[in-house]
Structure formats: C-alpha cells, structure tokens
Amino acid sequence: MKPKLLSILFALAYAASVFLTIALVYSVERLRNSTPFVKDIMFLTLPLIGGSLSSYVFYSILLFTLAPVSVIGCLIAFLKSPPRNLVNSFYTFHLVFGIILLFMQDQSANRFDLELELIESIMQYDRTYNKEDANKWDMTHHNLKCCGYDNYEDWFVTPNERRTDVPDSCCLKPMKRCGKGAFGKDRIEEKIYTRGCYPVLCDQIRNIRLIYLSVVFILLAIPSVMFVRRIRSWMLAMRRQRD
C-alpha cells in the first residue's frame, strides 16, 4: 500500500470522526433542551468525552485539541513523504483519545446534585404556587416520554402527605385530570409512562455513546490495519536486506 494512499485514507477517517463529534454535540444539545431541569448535562456524556466540564469548557477543549490535529492530518495527506514521527504521533493521539473515550467514568457527585434538585421540585410541584417547575416537568415528561425521576411512584410521596395523582403530562394520552387517582390502579402501564426520566435520559445517552464509539473505532480500524501492513512490509524489506 502506497504511503500517500495510506495518509489520505487516515485523514478521511479522521475527518469522519470530527463530523461524528459534531453530531454528538448536536445530539447532546437536543437532549439538553428537552430536559429543562438539567442546567449542564455534559457530565452525563462522560463515558463519551470525559470530565466534569461545563459545555463551554468542553467545546473549547474540543476545538483547541482537534484543530491542530486536523492541520497535522492535512499535512500527512498531502505531503509526498511525511515525516515518520508525524505519522506516528497522529496514530498515537487517536489511540490515546479512543482509550479515554472508552474508559472515562461518570461523576456520581453531579448525579447526586441533579437527583436532589429534581426530587425537591417533585415535592414542590403545584400548578398554582410553582407553575415554573410544573411546566418544566410537563415538558420533560412529554419530550422523554417518562414520569418522575426514578419512576412514576416518585409523585406519590411528599413530606407532609401521600399523593394519589401524577401530573397529566405522565399520561400516554394527555388530557385534563387524566393523572387523577393513578395510585393503585390496575394495568397502570397502559395509562401512564412508568419509567423515570433519569433512566430514560441515560439510555438515550448510552445509545449515542455506543453508536459514536462503534463508528469511530470502525473508521480508525481501516487505517490501523493498513498501518500494520505497512510495518509488516517494512519488516520484510529489512529481512531481505539482511539475507
């Protein structure tokens, strides 16, 4: 395989990975807009991008990390004889970046803060005195097709009383007072969403993570295999010279 073709294919694979990163950020922002309680949802994508960072900090790091590497990729693609160290550095960066993406873990402290915020808002839910929180929950239920934080039963327990209702936005077919007396109803799953919003949100992010990592590693596998073949050819050439 010619070094020129190898470099071009690698640059194309890298460009595709950058495009996927942009698509990832767009998907996360859409999720963020569907869950108004989450002021900074980036920590939920930590298995993807890592770090307890605000959106703006993450985007800045992404820009200043990918921009210089993009330049290096272009140089490798169009130079007739790119320096071997430059090519090796390019491969090393992607290997390290892929490992970080794969193994970075969630920050439980951020999840705990979010949980407290949402549970508190459930306890204060009232359309007359806390219309803002009520609207936020209605929007979250509608967009994510969920009910409550962990599950729909979150709405039944408050510090001073035990409720029997869920918000109307939890209903599969929302209408006025459809959530009335939901507690203890038979076949409740046919009337309201029973899954909590946090599990639904995490599932969507895990799906994004799986698709993103799968495609990125497939793209990187193409030039990686070619790189191994190049090393093998170089080793065979060295062996022939010795013989």
C-alpha positions as CSV (number, residue, x, y, z in Angstrom):
1,M,0.0,0.0,0.0
2,K,1.4,3.4,-1.0
3,P,2.2,5.8,1.8
4,K,0.3,8.5,0.0
5,L,-2.9,6.4,-0.1
6,L,-2.5,5.4,3.5
7,S,-2.2,9.0,4.6
8,I,-5.2,10.1,2.6
9,L,-7.4,7.3,4.0
10,F,-6.3,8.1,7.5
11,A,-7.1,11.8,7.0
12,L,-10.6,10.8,5.7
13,A,-11.2,8.6,8.7
14,Y,-10.2,11.4,11.0
15,A,-12.5,13.9,9.2
16,A,-15.3,11.4,9.6
17,S,-14.6,11.2,13.4
18,V,-14.7,15.0,13.6
19,F,-18.0,15.0,11.9
20,L,-19.3,12.4,14.3
21,T,-18.1,14.5,17.2
22,I,-20.1,17.5,15.9
23,A,-23.1,15.2,15.5
24,L,-22.6,14.0,19.1
25,V,-22.6,17.6,20.5
26,Y,-25.7,18.4,18.5
27,S,-27.5,15.3,19.9
28,V,-26.5,16.1,23.4
29,E,-27.7,19.7,23.0
30,R,-31.1,18.4,21.8
31,L,-31.4,16.3,24.9
32,R,-30.4,19.2,27.0
33,N,-33.2,21.3,25.5
34,S,-35.7,18.5,26.2
35,T,-34.8,18.4,29.9
36,P,-35.1,22.0,31.3
37,F,-34.1,20.9,34.8
38,V,-30.6,20.0,33.6
39,K,-28.6,23.2,33.5
40,D,-25.4,21.4,32.5
41,I,-25.9,17.9,31.1
42,M,-22.4,17.4,29.8
43,F,-21.5,15.2,32.9
44,L,-24.0,12.6,31.6
45,T,-21.8,12.2,28.5
46,L,-18.6,11.4,30.5
47,P,-18.3,7.9,29.1
48,L,-18.1,9.7,25.7
49,I,-16.0,12.8,26.4
50,G,-14.8,12.7,30.0
51,G,-14.5,15.2,32.8
52,S,-17.0,17.1,34.9
53,L,-16.9,20.1,32.5
54,S,-19.4,22.7,31.5
55,S,-20.5,22.7,27.9
56,Y,-18.4,25.8,27.1
57,V,-15.2,24.4,28.6
58,F,-15.7,21.1,26.8
59,Y,-16.3,22.8,23.4
60,S,-13.2,24.9,23.9
61,I,-11.1,21.9,24.7
62,L,-12.6,20.1,21.7
63,L,-11.8,23.0,19.4
64,F,-8.2,23.5,20.5
65,T,-7.5,19.8,20.5
66,L,-9.0,18.9,17.2
67,A,-7.9,22.0,15.3
68,P,-4.1,21.4,15.4
69,V,-4.5,17.7,14.8
70,S,-6.7,18.5,11.7
71,V,-3.7,20.5,10.3
72,I,-1.4,17.6,11.0
73,G,-3.8,15.3,9.2
74,C,-3.9,17.5,6.2
75,L,-0.1,17.7,6.1
76,I,0.2,13.9,6.3
77,A,-2.3,13.5,3.5
78,F,-0.7,15.9,1.0
79,L,3.0,15.7,1.8
80,K,4.7,13.3,-0.6
81,S,7.0,12.0,2.1
82,P,5.5,12.9,5.5
83,P,7.9,12.5,8.4
84,R,7.6,9.2,10.2
85,N,7.4,10.9,13.6
86,L,4.5,13.0,12.4
87,V,2.5,9.9,11.2
88,N,3.3,8.0,14.4
89,S,2.2,11.0,16.6
90,F,-1.1,11.1,14.7
91,Y,-1.8,7.4,15.3
92,T,-0.7,7.7,18.9
93,F,-3.1,10.6,19.5
94,H,-6.1,8.7,18.2
95,L,-5.2,5.6,20.2
96,V,-5.0,7.6,23.4
97,F,-8.1,9.6,22.6
98,G,-10.0,6.4,21.9
99,I,-8.9,4.8,25.2
100,I,-10.1,7.9,27.1
101,L,-13.4,7.8,25.4
102,L,-13.9,4.2,26.2
103,F,-13.0,4.1,29.9
104,M,-14.0,7.5,31.3
105,Q,-16.5,7.1,34.1
106,D,-19.4,9.2,35.3
107,Q,-19.1,11.6,38.2
108,S,-21.6,10.4,40.9
109,A,-21.5,13.8,42.7
110,N,-23.1,15.5,39.7
111,R,-25.8,12.9,39.5
112,F,-26.5,13.3,43.2
113,D,-26.9,17.1,42.8
114,L,-29.3,16.6,39.9
115,E,-31.2,14.0,41.9
116,L,-31.7,16.3,44.8
117,E,-32.8,19.2,42.6
118,L,-35.4,17.0,40.8
119,I,-36.8,15.3,43.9
120,E,-37.1,18.7,45.6
121,S,-39.1,20.0,42.6
122,I,-41.4,17.0,42.8
123,M,-42.2,17.8,46.4
124,Q,-43.0,21.4,45.5
125,Y,-44.9,20.6,42.3
126,D,-48.1,22.6,42.3
127,R,-49.6,24.5,39.3
128,T,-50.9,27.3,41.5
129,Y,-47.8,28.1,43.6
130,N,-45.0,26.7,41.5
131,K,-46.0,26.9,37.9
132,E,-42.4,27.2,36.6
133,D,-41.4,23.8,38.0
134,A,-44.7,22.3,36.8
135,N,-44.1,23.5,33.3
136,K,-40.6,22.1,33.4
137,W,-41.8,18.7,34.4
138,D,-44.5,18.7,31.8
139,M,-42.0,19.5,29.1
140,T,-39.6,16.7,30.4
141,H,-42.4,14.1,30.6
142,H,-43.6,15.0,27.1
143,N,-40.2,15.0,25.4
144,L,-38.7,12.0,27.1
145,K,-42.0,10.0,27.5
146,C,-41.3,9.4,31.1
147,C,-42.8,10.1,34.6
148,G,-41.0,11.2,37.7
149,Y,-37.3,10.9,38.5
150,D,-36.7,7.1,39.0
151,N,-40.2,6.1,38.2
152,Y,-43.8,7.3,38.4
153,E,-44.1,6.4,42.1
154,D,-41.9,9.4,42.9
155,W,-45.1,11.5,42.6
156,F,-46.9,9.6,45.4
157,V,-44.6,10.5,48.3
158,T,-44.2,14.0,49.8
159,P,-43.0,15.1,53.2
160,N,-46.5,16.0,54.5
161,E,-48.9,13.7,52.6
162,R,-49.2,10.8,50.3
163,R,-50.5,11.7,46.9
164,T,-52.5,9.5,44.7
165,D,-52.1,11.5,41.5
166,V,-49.4,12.0,38.8
167,P,-49.2,15.0,36.5
168,D,-51.4,14.9,33.5
169,S,-48.2,15.0,31.3
170,C,-47.4,11.5,32.5
171,C,-50.4,10.1,30.7
172,L,-49.9,8.2,27.4
173,K,-52.7,10.3,26.0
174,P,-52.5,13.6,28.0
175,M,-55.8,15.2,28.8
176,K,-57.1,17.2,31.8
177,R,-57.2,15.2,35.0
178,C,-56.0,12.0,33.3
179,G,-53.4,11.5,36.1
180,K,-56.0,11.7,38.8
181,G,-56.1,8.7,41.2
182,A,-53.2,6.9,39.4
183,F,-52.0,5.3,42.6
184,G,-53.2,1.7,43.0
185,K,-54.8,1.5,39.5
186,D,-54.6,-1.8,37.7
187,R,-52.5,-2.1,34.5
188,I,-51.2,1.4,35.1
189,E,-48.6,1.0,32.3
190,E,-51.5,1.2,29.8
191,K,-52.4,4.6,31.1
192,I,-49.2,6.5,32.1
193,Y,-45.5,6.4,31.5
194,T,-44.0,4.3,34.3
195,R,-40.3,4.7,33.6
196,G,-38.4,7.6,35.3
197,C,-36.9,10.4,33.3
198,Y,-33.4,9.9,34.6
199,P,-33.2,6.3,33.4
200,V,-34.7,7.2,30.0
201,L,-32.2,10.1,29.6
202,C,-29.3,7.8,30.5
203,D,-30.4,5.2,28.0
204,Q,-30.5,7.8,25.2
205,I,-27.0,8.9,26.0
206,R,-25.7,5.4,26.2
207,N,-27.2,4.8,22.7
208,I,-25.4,7.9,21.4
209,R,-22.2,6.6,23.1
210,L,-22.5,3.1,21.6
211,I,-23.1,4.4,18.0
212,Y,-20.4,7.1,18.3
213,L,-17.7,4.7,19.6
214,S,-18.6,1.9,17.2
215,V,-18.4,4.1,14.1
216,V,-15.2,5.9,15.3
217,F,-13.4,2.6,16.0
218,I,-14.5,1.2,12.7
219,L,-13.2,4.3,10.9
220,L,-9.9,4.1,12.8
221,A,-9.6,0.3,12.2
222,I,-9.3,0.9,8.4
223,P,-6.1,3.0,8.5
224,S,-4.9,1.0,11.5
225,V,-4.9,-2.3,9.5
226,M,-3.2,-0.6,6.7
227,F,-0.6,0.8,9.1
228,V,0.1,-2.7,10.4
229,R,0.5,-3.9,6.8
230,R,3.0,-1.1,6.2
231,I,5.0,-2.1,9.2
232,R,4.9,-5.7,8.1
233,S,6.2,-4.7,4.6
234,W,9.0,-2.7,6.2
235,M,10.0,-5.7,8.4
236,L,10.0,-8.0,5.3
237,A,12.1,-5.5,3.4
238,M,14.6,-5.3,6.3
239,R,14.8,-9.1,6.5
240,R,15.5,-9.3,2.7
241,Q,18.3,-6.8,3.1
242,R,19.9,-9.0,5.8
243,D,19.6,-12.1,3.7
